C-alpha cells in the first residue's frame, strides 16, 4: 500500500483483550446497519475489527470552486451544475466508488490514526452497500495520517484561493466541517475519481469531514471537503474521457481557456502557484467493508506496515 503522508505519532498498542472487547461491543450496531442480512457463513468470524476499521463511500460530490464555463465568448454559460450532475450520476450508478477507510473509527482517539483513500469496488446489498479493495491495484490506494479535532472547524481554505463570485447567491457554500471532525495530513498526490475513465490528478490534497455517528442505521461523514491543487501543465492535457469525449480541464476554467473573461481562477501567487485550487464538498455513508490488506496502527512503526488479511466475500453479491 502506498504510504504518502502519515503524521504518525508513537503510542502503545491496545491489548488483545481490549481489542476483543471492543470488537464484541461493536457487533450489535454493525448488525443494525444490515450486515446480518448481507452476509452469512463465517463472515462475523473473519470481519476486521469494526473499531479498528470503518469504511465510508462518498455518495455526494460537488465541485464548489472553481466553476466551469462552456460555449464561446458570444454565448458563454456556467456549466458547473451540469458537470456536478455527471459526477452524481456516476456515483449513483456505482461507476465511481471513492471510499474513505478510517483506522480507527473513534473521534476521541488522538494518535495512530490512519486514512486510506480507495477507488473501491462497491455494489448495493439488501440493506447496506458492500465495498472491497479486492483487485484494486495497491498503487491506487493512498494512505495518510489524520487528526481528530475537538472544538472548532477542521479545514480552512487556502488564503486567497476562493473566488468570491462563487460564494453567494444560489451557489452551494463550501463546507466547514465542525467538531467532532477529522482532517487528513497533506497528501502529495491523489487521483480523484470523477468517472470510470476520468481521474482528476490533484496535488497538495487534504480531506476533512465531520462525524455523524449517532444513528444505529446510518452512519455518515458530513460537511466533507476535498481540497487539492491542479497544476496548469496537467490541466492543459487530456486527463481522461467524460461522456465519451476527451476531457481537458483547462478549457473550462476562467483565466485558462474558458469563454468567461470577467474573472480568473488560475492561481499564480499562492504556493504551489501556476494552477487551480479545487474544492469539492462531499458526504460519505458507512458501508460493509472487506479487505485484502489492513494497515497496522499499533505504533510499532512510523512507516505504516501493511499486512495481508483474509478476504471476506458477500454471500449475496459475490464480491
ROLO-63091 format. One record per atom (N, C-alpha, C): y, z, x; residue in three letters. Coordinates in pm, whole numbers, plus 50000, padded with zeros to 5 digits. Layout:
YZXALA...
***
This chain:
498815000050085UNK500005000050000UNK501245000050088UNK502174991650060UNK503374990650141UNK504235003050127UNK504555009150240UNK505405020950239UNK506775016950290UNK507775016250203UNK509075011450243UNK510075022650264UNK510075032450176UNK511045043350190UNK510515055250114UNK510285066350186UNK509595077250121UNK510415089850101UNK511365092550184UNK512115105250177UNK511165117050156UNK510085116950229UNK509085127250211UNK509555140350269UNK509235151350204UNK509565164550253UNK508305172650268UNK508095179550379UNK506845186850401UNK506645197950299UNK505395199950259UNK505075210750166UNK503585213050163UNK503205224950133UNK501775228150132UNK501135222350008UNK499925216550019UNK499245211049903UNK498785221949808UNK498645218149680UNK498075227549583UNK496595229349612UNK496095240949579UNK494665243349599UNK493865235449498UNK492575233249527UNK491705226049434UNK491635232949300UNK491615246449301UNK491545253749175UNK492805251249093UNK493985251549158UNK495225249149085UNK495255235249027UNK494795225249104UNK494775211549053UNK493825210348934UNK492665216848944UNK491705216048834UNK492265222148707UNK492975233448722UNK493555239848604UNK494615230948540UNK495465224648625UNK496505215848571UNK495875203848503UNK494795198448562UNK494115186948505UNK493545190348368UNK492875201748357UNK492285205748229UNK493365207948125UNK494455214448163UNK495535217148068UNK496185204548020UNK496145193748102UNK496835181348064UNK495985172447976UNK494705175047963UNK493845166247885UNK494225165947739UNK494655177147682UNK494995177347541UNK496165168247508UNK497325169247579UNK498405160047547UNK498055145647575UNK497235142947679UNK496835129147704UNK495965123947591UNK495085132347539UNK494255128147427UNK495115124847306UNK496185132447287UNK497055129947173UNK497825117047189UNK497935111947315UNK498585099047336UNK497655087447300UNK496395090347272UNK495495079947227UNK494415076147324UNK494285083047437UNK493295079247535UNK491875080347481UNK491655090247397UNK490295092347346UNK489825080447264UNK490745073447199UNK490345062147117UNK490265049347198UNK490865049347321UNK490875037147402UNK489695036647499UNK489155048047536UNK488155048647639UNK486915056247591UNK485795053247656UNK484565060247623UNK483795062347752UNK482565067447740UNK481755069847857UNK482305081147941UNK482295079248075UNK482715089948164UNK484165088348206UNK484995082248121UNK486405079948155UNK487085092848199UNK486945103448119UNK487655115748150UNK487125122448277UNK485895119248315UNK485365124648439UNK485995117748560UNK486445105448543UNK486955097648656UNK488445095148649UNK489115100048547UNK490555098248534UNK491295105648644UNK492315098948703UNK493115105948802UNK493825117548736UNK494085128048813UNK494765139948762UNK496075135848695UNK496225138048564UNK497415133448495UNK498685140548538UNK498565152248600UNK499735158848655UNK500135152748789UNK499175146348855UNK499445140348985UNK499925126048973UNK499525119248866UNK499865105148849UNK500155102148702UNK501315096248675UNK501655091948540UNK502375078648549UNK501965069048466UNK502485055448473UNK503305052348349UNK504435045448370UNK505335041548263UNK505655026748275UNK505285019248173UNK505555004648172UNK506945002048114UNK507724993648181UNK509054990148131UNK508904981748004UNK509464986847893UNK509354980047764UNK510684974047719UNK511754976847791UNK513054970747763UNK513794969447895UNK514314957447922UNK515034954648045UNK516214945848013UNK517424950648043UNK518644943548004UNK519574942148124UNK519954929748155UNK520964927448258UNK522324931348201UNK522994940948268UNK524274946148222UNK525434940348305UNK525234939048434UNK526264933948524UNK525554927848645UNK525894915348683UNK526924906848626UNK526444900048499UNK527334892348436UNK526934883648326UNK526594869948381UNK525914862048299UNK525594848348336UNK526414838848249UNK526734827148305UNK527534817148234UNK526854803648243UNK526854796548131UNK526204783548123UNK527164773348062UNK526974760848099UNK527824750048048UNK528684744148159UNK529824738848117UNK530774733348214UNK532154739248188UNK533164734648265UNK534494740448251UNK535144737148118UNK534634726948049UNK535164723447917UNK534574732647809UNK533274734647817UNK532584743347721UNK531704753047800UNK532274764447835UNK531574774647915UNK531304786647827UNK530084791547827UNK529754802847740UNK529014813647819UNK529174825847773UNK528444837247828UNK527014836747776UNK526064834547866UNK524664832747826UNK523804844947857UNK524434856347887UNK523674868347925UNK522684872447818UNK523114872347692UNK522224876347582UNK521004867347574UNK521184854447602UNK520054845147598UNK519034848647706UNK519524851347827UNK518594854647935UNK517914868047909UNK518654877547856UNK518024890347823UNK516944888647717UNK517144879447625UNK516114876947523UNK514874870647586UNK515074862147688UNK513924856447759UNK513134867447829UNK513854876647895UNK513174887647965UNK512404896447866UNK513034899047751UNK512384907447649UNK511124900747595UNK511204887747576UNK510044880347524UNK508854881547618UNK509114880547748UNK508024881847846UNK507414895747846UNK508244905947822UNK507724919547815UNK506864921447690UNK507374916947577UNK506654918547450UNK505304911447455UNK505264899847521UNK504024892047528UNK503124896547642UNK503504907147713UNK502734912447826UNK502574902347939UNK503574893547953UNK503604884348065UNK504234890848188UNK505104900648167UNK505624908748277UNK505364923348244UNK504914930748346UNK504464944448324UNK504874953548439UNK506164953948468UNK506624962848573UNK506344977248533UNK505604984148615UNK505154997848584UNK505585007348694UNK506185018448653UNK506615028848745UNK505585040048743UNK504965042648857UNK503915052748866UNK504475064548945UNK504545076048879UNK505125087948938UNK504035097448987UNK504215102449106UNK503305112449165UNK504155124349211UNK504215135449137UNK503585138449010UNK504565136248895UNK504085138648773UNK504965138648656UNK505345153148628UNK506435157548689UNK506915171248669UNK508365171948714UNK509315172148620UNK510735172348658UNK511135184448742UNK510275194748747UNK510625206748822UNK510245205848970UNK509405196249006UNK508925195149143UNK510045189449231UNK510265195749346UNK511365191449432UNK510895186949571UNK509605184149585UNK509115179249715UNK507845171249694UNK507525162749793UNK506315154549791UNK506245146149664UNK507365140049627UNK507415131749507UNK507465117049547UNK506575109049489UNK506415095149529UNK506385086149406UNK507075074949417UNK507145064949310UNK506525051949359UNK505615046149280UNK505115032649304UNK505705023249199UNK506175011749244UNK506635001149152UNK505564990249157UNK504894988249043UNK503704979849041UNK503864968548939UNK503674955948979UNK503584945048882UNK502184945048820UNK501964954348731UNK500624957748684UNK500044947048592UNK498764948748566UNK498084941148462UNK497954950448342UNK498524946548228UNK498544955148109UNK498104947547985UNK497404954647898UNK497024949247768UNK497184960247664UNK497514956647541UNK497644966847438UNK496284972247398UNK496204985647386UNK494994991947334UNK495164995247188UNK494245002847134UNK494285006146992UNK495495014646958UNK495795024447043UNK496935033047016UNK497845034747138UNK497455029447254UNK498265030847374UNK497995018847463UNK498995014647537UNK498855003347629UNK498035007647750UNK497164998847795UNK496315001347911UNK496794992948029UNK497054999348142UNK497544992348261UNK496714996048383UNK496684986948480UNK495944989348602UNK496594981948718UNK496334986848840UNK496754979548959UNK495594971849021UNK494474971548950UNK493314964149000UNK493664949449016UNK493304943849130UNK493544929849165UNK495014926649191UNK495904936849189UNK497294934549229UNK497354935049381UNK497864924649447UNK497934924849594UNK498714936949644UNK498194943349747UNK498824955449800UNK500264953049841UNK500564940949890UNK501914937949936UNK502934937949822UNK502454936749699UNK503364936549584UNK503614950449526UNK502914960449576UNK503104974149529UNK504064981149623UNK505224984949571UNK506264991049653UNK506275006149630UNK506325013549739UNK506295028149733UNK507575033949791UNK508135043749721UNK509345050449768UNK509305065049726UNK509985073449799UNK510165087149754UNK511165087649640UNK511155098649567UNK512185100649465UNK512515115449458UNK513715118249407UNK514175132049391UNK514395135049244UNK513875146349198UNK514195151249064UNK515525158849070UNK516335156948966UNK517655162948962UNK517765172048840UNK518235184048861UNK518525193248752UNK520025195648749UNK520695190448646UNK522135191848633UNK522845179148677UNK523685173548588UNK524455161748622UNK523705148848596UNK524135138048663UNK523525124948648UNK522795121048776UNK521945110848765UNK521055107548876UNK521445095448959UNK522285086548909UNK522625074748989UNK523975069448945UNK524915068749038UNK526245063149009UNK526315048949061UNK527155040449003UNK527315026749053UNK527915026849193UNK527645016349267UNK528305014449396UNK529795012249369UNK530635019149441UNK532075018649416UNK532585004249421UNK533305000149317UNK533914986949314UNK532964975649282UNK531714978749246UNK530724968049226UNK530594963549081UNK531164970948985UNK531064967248845UNK532304959348803UNK532084949348719UNK533174941248667UNK533684947648538UNK534954951848531UNK535484958348410UNK535354949748285UNK535254936548300UNK535134927748184UNK533864930448104UNK532844936048171UNK531544937848106UNK531324952148057UNK532334960648071UNK532134974748043UNK532654979247907UNK533144970047825UNK533694974047696UNK533294964447586UNK533944966147471UNK533684957447357UNK532264958647308UNK531634947347282UNK530264947147230UNK529214947247342UNK529654947647466UNK528714947747578UNK527944960947584UNK526674960047619UNK525874972147636UNK526374979847757UNK526714992647742UNK527215000247857UNK526095003247956UNK526475004348081UNK525505007848184UNK525045022248162UNK523735024248170UNK523185037648154UNK523645046948265UNK523715059648232UNK523995070148330UNK522965081148308UNK521805080248374UNK520705089748349UNK521145104148371UNK520925112448271UNK521325126548278UNK520105135548294UNK520315146448360UNK519275156348387UNK518595160948257UNK517255163148264UNK516385161548380UNK516085146848407UNK516265142748531UNK516105128748565UNK515645127548710UNK515335115248751UNK514965112948891UNK515725100848944UNK515865100349075UNK516445088749142UNK515615085849265UNK515335073049286UNK514485069149399UNK515285069049528UNK514565069249638UNK515165066149766UNK515575051549769UNK516365047649868UNK516745033649883UNK515505025349917UNK515275014949841UNK514145005949864UNK514704993349931UNK514304990350054UNK514894978950125UNK514784965650052UNK513644963149988UNK513484950549915UNK512494952449801UNK512784945649690UNK511934946449571UNK512054933449494UNK510924927449463UNK510894915549378UNK510704920049234UNK511794919849157UNK511764924449019UNK511264913148930UNK510164915648860UNK509554905348776UNK510334903548647UNK510824891248624UNK511554887848502UNK510764878248414UNK509814871148473UNK508964861648402UNK507714859648488UNK506644853948431UNK505434852248511UNK505644844148638UNK506624835248638UNK506884826848755UNK508294829148810UNK508844841148786UNK510204844048832UNK510324858548874UNK510504860649004UNK510784873849059UNK512164873549123UNK512984883749095UNK514334884549148UNK514284892249280UNK514624885749393UNK514484892249525UNK515684901149557UNK515604913849520UNK516694923249539UNK516504931249668UNK517624935549725UNK517594944649839UNK518424956949807UNK518294967349890UNK519044979749871UNK518904984949727UNK517684985849683UNK517384989149543UNK517255004249525UNK517795009049415UNK517495022649369UNK517175022349220UNK516275031349181UNK515815032349043UNK516025046748996UNK516555048348877UNK516775061748822UNK516505061448672UNK516115073048618UNK515875074148475UNK515815088748436UNK516035091448309UNK515905104848254UNK514515106348193UNK513995118648197UNK512695121548139UNK512835124447990UNK511925118847910UNK511805122247768UNK510325125047744UNK509945137647762UNK508535141247766UNK508135150847655UNK509055154047565UNK508765164347466UNK507695160047365UNK507675147347329UNK506735142447227UNK505315142147282UNK504355145847200UNK502945145247239UNK502345131547209UNK503085122947142UNK502555109847105UNK503245098447178UNK504415100647237UNK505115090047309UNK506025096247414UNK505645094847539UNK506465099847649UNK507155087947715UNK508445089547749UNK509235078247798UNK510115082147915UNK510515072047989UNK511645072848080UNK512795065448012UNK513905072147991UNK515025066547916UNK516275066448002UNK517315059647953UNK518585058448026UNK518355052848166UNK517345044348180UNK516965039348311UNK517925029048367UNK518055029048500UNK518885019348571UNK518125014248693UNK518135001048710UNK517674994748835UNK518904988048896UNK519244992249016UNK520404986949086UNK519944980549216UNK520374967949238UNK519984961249360UNK520944950249396UNK520864945549520UNK521784935549573UNK521044922349592UNK521624911649538UNK521054898249554UNK521924890549655UNK521434888549776UNK522224881549878UNK522514867049837UNK523674862249877UNK524094848749840UNK523104838149889UNK522604839750011UNK521714829450065UNK520444828049983UNK519984838949921UNK518814837949833UNK519204833149694UNK520364837749646UNK520824833749513UNK521064818849503UNK521354812349616UNK521644798049616UNK520384789549617UNK519224795849627UNK517964788349632UNK517214789549500UNK516274780649479UNK515384781649363UNK514404792949389UNK514454803449307UNK513604815249331UNK512404815649237UNK512294805849147UNK511174805649053UNK511474796548937UNK510654797748833UNK510824789848712UNK511044799048593UNK511884794548499UNK512084801548374UNK512074791348263UNK511184793348166UNK511034783948057UNK510714769848107UNK509964769348218UNK509544756548272UNK510574749348355UNK511724755648378UNK512804749348455UNK513064757248582UNK513434750448692UNK513774757648815UNK514944767048793UNK514864778948854UNK515884789148832UNK516604792148962UNK517914789148963UNK518784792049076UNK519884801449029UNK519854814249065UNK520814824049011UNK522274820449037UNK522574814749153UNK523954812649194UNK524754804549092UNK524104794849028UNK524824785948936UNK525214793148807UNK524744805548789UNK525054813248669UNK526124823748690UNK526514826348816UNK527414837348846UNK528854832648859UNK529744840048794UNK531184837548812UNK531544840248958UNK532314831049016UNK532624832149158UNK531604825349245UNK530464821749187UNK529444814149257UNK529544799549213UNK528494794849146UNK528534780949099UNK528674779648949UNK529014790748881UNK529094790448734UNK530384783948686UNK530384780548558UNK531524773748498UNK532704782948474UNK532484796048467UNK533564805448434UNK534384808248559UNK535704805648552UNK536564806148670UNK537564817548668UNK537574825648562UNK538614835948548UNK538264849348610UNK537094850548669UNK536704862948738UNK535684859248844UNK535324868948926UNK534284866749027UNK533384878849035UNK532084876349037UNK531094887049051UNK530474887249191UNK530984878849279UNK530474878349416UNK531194888849499UNK530424897649562UNK530974908749638UNK531004905149786UNK532214904449842UNK532364901549984UNK532964913350059UNK533104924749991UNK533754936350050UNK532784947950069UNK532084951849959UNK531194963449963UNK529894959850035UNK529504967950133UNK528254965550206UNK527094965150107UNK526114956150126UNK525914947550242UNK526694934350241UNK527604932150148UNK528534920750145UNK527824907450119UNK528624897850073UNK528194884050051UNK526964883149962UNK527174886749838UNK526114886049739UNK526594892149610UNK525654895949526UNK525984901149394UNK525204914049370UNK525934924949340UNK525274937149294UNK524824935049151UNK523544938249123UNK522974936048991UNK522514949348932UNK522824951148804UNK522494963448732UNK521704960048606UNK520534966248595UNK519704964848475UNK519534978448410UNK519674979048278UNK519234990648201UNK517764988948169UNK517035000148160UNK515634999048118UNK515185011548045UNK514125009547967UNK513355020447906UNK511895017847939UNK511155028447971UNK509745027048004UNK508925036947923UNK507725032847883UNK506855041047799UNK505555043947872UNK505065056147855UNK503845060147926UNK502655052047878UNK501805048447974UNK500615040547946UNK499385047548003UNK498225043347956UNK496965047748018UNK496815040148149UNK496565047348259UNK496635041348392UNK495315042648466UNK494845031548520UNK493685031648609UNK494095025348740UNK493475030048849UNK493955025848980UNK492815024449079UNK492955014549169UNK492045013249280UNK492495021249400UNK493755025749398UNK494295033549509UNK495085045149454UNK495175055849532UNK496015067249498UNK496845070949619UNK498085074949595UNK498965079349703UNK498735094049731UNK498515097449858UNK498325111349898UNK499685118149908UNK499925128049823UNK501195135449826UNK500975149849870UNK499915152149946UNK499565165849983UNK500495171850087UNK501325163250149UNK502215168350252UNK501565168450389UNK500315163350401UNK499635163150529UNK500175152350620UNK500955143050566UNK501515132250645UNK502845128150587UNK503775124350672UNK505075119850628UNK505095104850605UNK503985098050628UNK503975083550613UNK503395079250481UNK502695087950410UNK502135084350282UNK500805077350297UNK499725084450289UNK498395078750308UNK497895073650174UNK497265062050175UNK496655057050053UNK495155057550067UNK494485061749962UNK493035063049964UNK492445055649847UNK491235050749867UNK490575043449759UNK490105052949651UNK490345049049526UNK489925057149412UNK488975048949327UNK488165055849250UNK487245048949161UNK488005040949057UNK487605028549037UNK488245020448936UNK487765024648799UNK488675027248707UNK488335031348572UNK488545019548481UNK487555016248401UNK487655004748313UNK487755008848168UNK488415000548090UNK488575003347949UNK487424997547870UNK486815005647787UNK485685001047709UNK486114991247600UNK487404991647562UNK487844983347451UNK488624970947496UNK489134971047620UNK489974959847662UNK489394952047779UNK488444957947850UNK487834950947960UNK488674950548085UNK489654959448098UNK490434959948222UNK489544963348340UNK
***
